[in-house]
């Protein structure tokens, strides 16, 4: 029974990852890269947590935690405004 449930969870995890890629690609043109990356990482985190429910190993726990950290860093990085340096002295503006 446990083996069958593991196969079902793995299939659902694969569906969640595929749905995340599709959702991120759909969000990209309208919402921009920040939102698309956040959507993808949310789906990946969900898949990782679902996988963690079956494979209770330190590697699975570390993978789920790392996904959460990457998501936070990526979203924070996208929220930092881009500063453009002023043109050099004597530079021409066309």
C-alpha positions in Angstrom: 0.0 0.0 0.0 2.8 2.4 0.8 4.5 1.9 -2.5 1.3 2.7 -4.4 0.8 5.9 -2.4 4.4 6.9 -3.1 3.8 6.5 -6.9 0.6 8.6 -6.6 2.3 11.3 -4.7 5.2 11.4 -7.3 2.7 11.7 -10.1 0.9 14.6 -8.3 4.2 16.3 -7.7 5.1 16.1 -11.4 1.7 17.6 -12.2 2.2 20.4 -9.8 5.6 21.2 -11.3 4.2 21.1 -14.8 1.3 23.4 -13.7 3.8 25.8 -12.1 5.7 26.1 -15.3 2.6 26.7 -17.3 1.2 29.2 -14.8 4.6 31.1 -14.7 4.7 31.2 -18.5 1.1 32.5 -18.6 1.9 35.2 -16.0 5.1 36.3 -17.7 3.7 38.5 -20.5 1.0 40.2 -18.3 2.5 40.3 -14.8 6.2 40.4 -15.6 9.2 38.3 -14.5 9.0 39.0 -10.8 5.5 37.6 -10.5 6.2 34.7 -12.9 9.2 33.6 -10.9 7.2 33.9 -7.6 4.4 31.8 -9.1 6.8 29.1 -10.3 8.6 29.0 -7.0 5.3 28.7 -5.1 4.4 25.7 -7.2 7.9 24.2 -6.7 7.6 24.7 -2.9 4.2 23.0 -2.9 5.6 20.1 -4.9 8.6 19.9 -2.5 6.3 19.9 0.6 4.1 17.2 -0.9 7.2 15.1 -1.7 8.4 15.7 1.9 5.2 14.2 3.2 6.2 10.9 1.6 10.0 10.9 1.8 10.8 12.0 5.3 14.6 12.2 4.9 17.0 15.0 5.7 17.6 15.5 2.0 13.9 16.0 1.3 13.7 18.4 4.2 16.7 20.3 3.0 15.3 20.5 -0.5 12.0 22.0 0.7 13.8 24.5 2.9 16.2 25.5 0.1 13.3 26.0 -2.2 11.6 28.3 0.3 14.9 30.3 0.8 15.5 30.6 -3.0 11.9 31.9 -3.4 12.4 34.5 -0.7 15.7 35.7 -2.2 14.4 35.7 -5.8 11.3 37.7 -4.9 13.3 40.1 -2.8 15.9 40.5 -5.6 13.1 41.3 -8.1 11.6 43.9 -5.8 14.8 46.0 -5.5 14.5 49.0 -7.9 17.1 49.2 -10.6 19.3 52.3 -10.2 20.8 53.7 -13.3 24.0 55.6 -13.1 24.0 59.2 -14.4 25.7 59.8 -17.7 29.4 60.5 -17.7 30.4 64.2 -17.7 30.6 65.4 -21.3 28.7 62.5 -22.7 26.3 63.3 -25.5 22.6 62.7 -25.3 21.1 61.9 -28.6 
